[in-house]
């Protein structure tokens, strides 16, 4: 359990560094795809939700771990969105949509992986 919490703390520090650093939008529209920024938000918060749920090993049930992961990851979405206003980073509705979509997809992957693992190992 301690290892899980250390990973959660380290990932949260990386997340804050990525989301609050004074950098511009990700990607280069010259290559025909203008939405790399949204893709990066989707991936970052997909990983965040998995780390949040995985770190909740102190809960016995998959539902409780997933709910904890959802609440913590959504809190991180809202906190980073709020802080970005104070550090001069651009924030728009599409970023928020990508964050929530990534969070949801990450938790879906986590739940499917855990269900498969439980099925193959007989873990309850």
Rosetta blueprint (number, residue, H / E / L):
1 X L
2 X H
3 X H
4 X H
5 X H
6 X H
7 X H
8 X H
9 X H
10 X H
11 X H
12 X H
13 X H
14 X H
15 X H
16 X H
17 X H
18 X H
19 X H
20 X H
21 X L
22 X L
23 X L
24 X L
25 X L
26 X L
27 X L
28 X L
29 X H
30 X H
31 X H
32 X L
33 X L
34 X L
35 X L
36 X H
37 X H
38 X H
39 X H
40 X H
41 X H
42 X H
43 X H
44 X H
45 X H
46 X H
47 X H
48 X H
49 X H
50 X H
51 X H
52 X H
53 X H
54 X H
55 X L
56 X L
57 X L
58 X L
59 X L
60 X L
61 X L
62 X H
63 X H
64 X H
65 X H
66 X H
67 X H
68 X H
69 X H
70 X H
71 X H
72 X H
73 X H
74 X H
75 X H
76 X H
77 X H
78 X H
79 X H
80 X H
81 X H
82 X H
83 X H
84 X H
85 X H
86 X H
87 X L
88 X L
89 X L
90 X L
91 X L
92 X L
93 X H
94 X H
95 X H
96 X H
97 X H
98 X H
99 X H
100 X H
101 X H
102 X H
103 X H
104 X H
105 X H
106 X H
107 X H
108 X H
109 X H
110 X H
111 X H
112 X H
113 X H
114 X H
115 X H
116 X H
117 X H
118 X H
119 X H
120 X H
121 X H
122 X L
123 X L
124 X L
